[in-house]
Protein backbone atom coordinates (compact mmCIF):
# COMPACT_ATOMS: atom_id res chain seq x y z
CA UNK A 1 0.00 0.00 0.00
CA UNK A 2 1.42 3.38 -0.92
CA UNK A 3 1.75 6.31 1.46
CA UNK A 4 -0.92 8.99 1.56
CA UNK A 5 -0.46 11.67 -1.11
CA UNK A 6 1.24 14.88 -0.12
CA UNK A 7 -0.79 17.76 1.25
CA UNK A 8 -0.40 21.47 0.69
CA UNK A 9 -1.85 24.31 2.75
CA UNK A 10 -4.88 25.54 0.78
CA UNK A 11 -4.08 29.15 1.71
CA UNK A 12 -0.34 29.44 0.97
CA UNK A 13 0.74 26.19 -0.71
CA UNK A 14 3.24 25.12 1.95
CA UNK A 15 3.81 21.32 1.90
CA UNK A 16 2.34 19.67 5.01
CA UNK A 17 1.96 16.23 6.50
CA UNK A 18 -1.41 14.81 5.42
CA UNK A 19 -4.07 14.04 8.04
CA UNK A 20 -6.96 11.97 6.71
CA UNK A 21 -9.31 13.35 9.37
CA UNK A 22 -8.57 16.92 8.20
CA UNK A 23 -7.84 16.64 4.47
CA UNK A 24 -7.90 20.42 3.87
CA UNK A 25 -6.18 21.70 7.04
CA UNK A 26 -4.30 25.00 6.91
CA UNK A 27 -0.72 25.38 8.14
CA UNK A 28 -0.11 26.99 11.54
CA UNK A 29 1.25 30.19 9.96
CA UNK A 30 -1.97 30.71 7.97
CA UNK A 31 -4.15 29.78 10.95
CA UNK A 32 -2.27 32.37 13.02
CA UNK A 33 -3.26 35.02 10.42
CA UNK A 34 -6.97 34.47 11.07
CA UNK A 35 -8.97 37.66 11.61
CA UNK A 36 -12.58 38.65 12.11
CA UNK A 37 -14.62 40.73 9.64
CA UNK A 38 -13.11 43.98 10.95
CA UNK A 39 -9.54 42.70 10.57
CA UNK A 40 -8.91 42.06 14.29
CA UNK A 41 -6.35 39.28 14.85
CA UNK A 42 -7.51 36.19 16.73
CA UNK A 43 -5.87 33.62 18.98
CA UNK A 44 -7.01 30.04 19.58
CA UNK A 45 -6.38 27.36 22.17
CA UNK A 46 -7.70 24.48 24.22
CA UNK A 47 -9.54 25.11 27.48
CA UNK A 48 -7.58 22.46 29.35
CA UNK A 49 -5.91 19.08 29.17
CA UNK A 50 -9.28 17.37 28.79
CA UNK A 51 -10.13 19.44 25.73
CA UNK A 52 -12.48 22.23 24.85
CA UNK A 53 -11.93 25.07 22.37
CA UNK A 54 -11.64 28.79 23.01
CA UNK A 55 -10.63 31.93 21.15
CA UNK A 56 -9.69 35.50 21.98
CA UNK A 57 -9.01 38.76 20.25
CA UNK A 58 -5.24 39.36 20.11
CA UNK A 59 -5.78 43.02 21.00
CA UNK A 60 -7.05 41.89 24.42
CA UNK A 61 -3.51 40.79 25.29
CA UNK A 62 -2.53 37.66 27.16
CA UNK A 63 -5.16 38.20 29.85
CA UNK A 64 -6.79 34.91 30.85
CA UNK A 65 -10.19 36.63 31.13
CA UNK A 66 -10.25 37.43 27.40
CA UNK A 67 -10.74 33.80 26.28
CA UNK A 68 -14.21 32.93 24.96
CA UNK A 69 -15.10 29.21 25.12
CA UNK A 70 -17.09 27.84 22.20
CA UNK A 71 -17.22 24.86 19.88
CA UNK A 72 -15.78 26.58 16.81
CA UNK A 73 -15.42 29.89 14.99
CA UNK A 74 -15.79 30.98 11.41
CA UNK A 75 -13.04 33.50 10.70
CA UNK A 76 -11.17 34.86 7.68
CA UNK A 77 -7.72 34.02 6.31
CA UNK A 78 -6.79 36.11 3.28
CA UNK A 79 -10.46 37.22 3.09
CA UNK A 80 -11.56 33.58 2.71
CA UNK A 81 -13.82 31.97 5.34
CA UNK A 82 -12.27 29.22 7.45
CA UNK A 83 -13.76 26.93 10.09
CA UNK A 84 -11.51 26.73 13.16
CA UNK A 85 -12.16 24.23 15.94
CA UNK A 86 -10.58 21.79 18.37
CA UNK A 87 -8.72 18.94 16.72
CA UNK A 88 -9.33 15.41 17.89
CA UNK A 89 -7.06 14.61 20.85
CA UNK A 90 -6.31 18.31 21.35
CA UNK A 91 -4.82 21.13 19.39
CA UNK A 92 -6.52 23.48 16.96
CA UNK A 93 -7.34 22.85 13.31
CA UNK A 94 -8.46 25.27 10.59
CA UNK A 95 -10.02 24.24 7.28
CA UNK A 96 -11.59 26.25 4.46
CA UNK A 97 -15.33 26.74 4.89
CA UNK A 98 -16.97 25.04 1.95
CA UNK A 99 -20.04 26.44 0.22
CA UNK A 100 -22.35 24.10 2.10
CA UNK A 101 -24.42 24.95 5.13
CA UNK A 102 -23.11 23.80 8.48
CA UNK A 103 -25.51 21.30 10.01
CA UNK A 104 -25.04 22.43 13.62
CA UNK A 105 -24.19 26.00 14.54
CA UNK A 106 -24.67 25.58 18.31
CA UNK A 107 -21.79 27.39 20.06
CA UNK A 108 -20.18 28.38 16.74
CA UNK A 109 -19.27 32.07 16.50
CA UNK A 110 -19.36 33.55 13.00
CA UNK A 111 -16.62 36.20 13.16
CA UNK A 112 -16.95 37.29 9.53
CA UNK A 113 -19.13 40.15 10.72
CA UNK A 114 -17.59 43.37 11.97
CA UNK A 115 -19.04 43.25 15.49
CA UNK A 116 -16.80 42.05 18.29
CA UNK A 117 -18.10 39.04 20.23
CA UNK A 118 -18.38 39.61 23.97
CA UNK A 119 -17.71 36.92 26.51
CA UNK A 120 -21.07 35.62 27.71
CA UNK A 121 -21.82 35.29 31.39
CA UNK A 122 -22.42 31.64 32.28
CA UNK A 123 -26.04 30.74 32.86
CA UNK A 124 -27.39 28.59 35.67
CA UNK A 125 -27.78 25.42 33.62
CA UNK A 126 -26.10 23.42 30.89
CA UNK A 127 -25.01 25.64 28.01
CA UNK A 128 -26.57 28.63 29.76
CA UNK A 129 -30.10 27.25 29.71
CA UNK A 130 -32.05 27.60 32.96
CA UNK A 131 -32.64 24.44 34.97
CA UNK A 132 -36.17 23.10 34.59
CA UNK A 133 -38.32 22.98 37.70
CA UNK A 134 -39.79 19.70 38.68
C-alpha positions as CSV (number, residue, x, y, z in Angstrom):
1,X,0.0,0.0,0.0
2,X,1.4,3.4,-0.9
3,X,1.7,6.3,1.5
4,X,-0.9,9.0,1.6
5,X,-0.5,11.7,-1.1
6,X,1.2,14.9,-0.1
7,X,-0.8,17.8,1.2
8,X,-0.4,21.5,0.7
9,X,-1.9,24.3,2.8
10,X,-4.9,25.5,0.8
11,X,-4.1,29.2,1.7
12,X,-0.3,29.4,1.0
13,X,0.7,26.2,-0.7
14,X,3.2,25.1,2.0
15,X,3.8,21.3,1.9
16,X,2.3,19.7,5.0
17,X,2.0,16.2,6.5
18,X,-1.4,14.8,5.4
19,X,-4.1,14.0,8.0
20,X,-7.0,12.0,6.7
21,X,-9.3,13.4,9.4
22,X,-8.6,16.9,8.2
23,X,-7.8,16.6,4.5
24,X,-7.9,20.4,3.9
25,X,-6.2,21.7,7.0
26,X,-4.3,25.0,6.9
27,X,-0.7,25.4,8.1
28,X,-0.1,27.0,11.5
29,X,1.2,30.2,10.0
30,X,-2.0,30.7,8.0
31,X,-4.1,29.8,11.0
32,X,-2.3,32.4,13.0
33,X,-3.3,35.0,10.4
34,X,-7.0,34.5,11.1
35,X,-9.0,37.7,11.6
36,X,-12.6,38.7,12.1
37,X,-14.6,40.7,9.6
38,X,-13.1,44.0,10.9
39,X,-9.5,42.7,10.6
40,X,-8.9,42.1,14.3
41,X,-6.3,39.3,14.8
42,X,-7.5,36.2,16.7
43,X,-5.9,33.6,19.0
44,X,-7.0,30.0,19.6
45,X,-6.4,27.4,22.2
46,X,-7.7,24.5,24.2
47,X,-9.5,25.1,27.5
48,X,-7.6,22.5,29.4
49,X,-5.9,19.1,29.2
50,X,-9.3,17.4,28.8
51,X,-10.1,19.4,25.7
52,X,-12.5,22.2,24.8
53,X,-11.9,25.1,22.4
54,X,-11.6,28.8,23.0
55,X,-10.6,31.9,21.2
56,X,-9.7,35.5,22.0
57,X,-9.0,38.8,20.2
58,X,-5.2,39.4,20.1
59,X,-5.8,43.0,21.0
60,X,-7.1,41.9,24.4
61,X,-3.5,40.8,25.3
62,X,-2.5,37.7,27.2
63,X,-5.2,38.2,29.9
64,X,-6.8,34.9,30.9
65,X,-10.2,36.6,31.1
66,X,-10.3,37.4,27.4
67,X,-10.7,33.8,26.3
68,X,-14.2,32.9,25.0
69,X,-15.1,29.2,25.1
70,X,-17.1,27.8,22.2
71,X,-17.2,24.9,19.9
72,X,-15.8,26.6,16.8
73,X,-15.4,29.9,15.0
74,X,-15.8,31.0,11.4
75,X,-13.0,33.5,10.7
76,X,-11.2,34.9,7.7
77,X,-7.7,34.0,6.3
78,X,-6.8,36.1,3.3
79,X,-10.5,37.2,3.1
80,X,-11.6,33.6,2.7
81,X,-13.8,32.0,5.3
82,X,-12.3,29.2,7.5
83,X,-13.8,26.9,10.1
84,X,-11.5,26.7,13.2
85,X,-12.2,24.2,15.9
86,X,-10.6,21.8,18.4
87,X,-8.7,18.9,16.7
88,X,-9.3,15.4,17.9
89,X,-7.1,14.6,20.9
90,X,-6.3,18.3,21.4
91,X,-4.8,21.1,19.4
92,X,-6.5,23.5,17.0
93,X,-7.3,22.9,13.3
94,X,-8.5,25.3,10.6
95,X,-10.0,24.2,7.3
96,X,-11.6,26.3,4.5
97,X,-15.3,26.7,4.9
98,X,-17.0,25.0,2.0
99,X,-20.0,26.4,0.2
100,X,-22.4,24.1,2.1
101,X,-24.4,25.0,5.1
102,X,-23.1,23.8,8.5
103,X,-25.5,21.3,10.0
104,X,-25.0,22.4,13.6
105,X,-24.2,26.0,14.5
106,X,-24.7,25.6,18.3
107,X,-21.8,27.4,20.1
108,X,-20.2,28.4,16.7
109,X,-19.3,32.1,16.5
110,X,-19.4,33.6,13.0
111,X,-16.6,36.2,13.2
112,X,-17.0,37.3,9.5
113,X,-19.1,40.1,10.7
114,X,-17.6,43.4,12.0
115,X,-19.0,43.3,15.5
116,X,-16.8,42.0,18.3
117,X,-18.1,39.0,20.2
118,X,-18.4,39.6,24.0
119,X,-17.7,36.9,26.5
120,X,-21.1,35.6,27.7
121,X,-21.8,35.3,31.4
122,X,-22.4,31.6,32.3
123,X,-26.0,30.7,32.9
124,X,-27.4,28.6,35.7
125,X,-27.8,25.4,33.6
126,X,-26.1,23.4,30.9
127,X,-25.0,25.6,28.0
128,X,-26.6,28.6,29.8
129,X,-30.1,27.3,29.7
130,X,-32.1,27.6,33.0
131,X,-32.6,24.4,35.0
132,X,-36.2,23.1,34.6
133,X,-38.3,23.0,37.7
134,X,-39.8,19.7,38.7
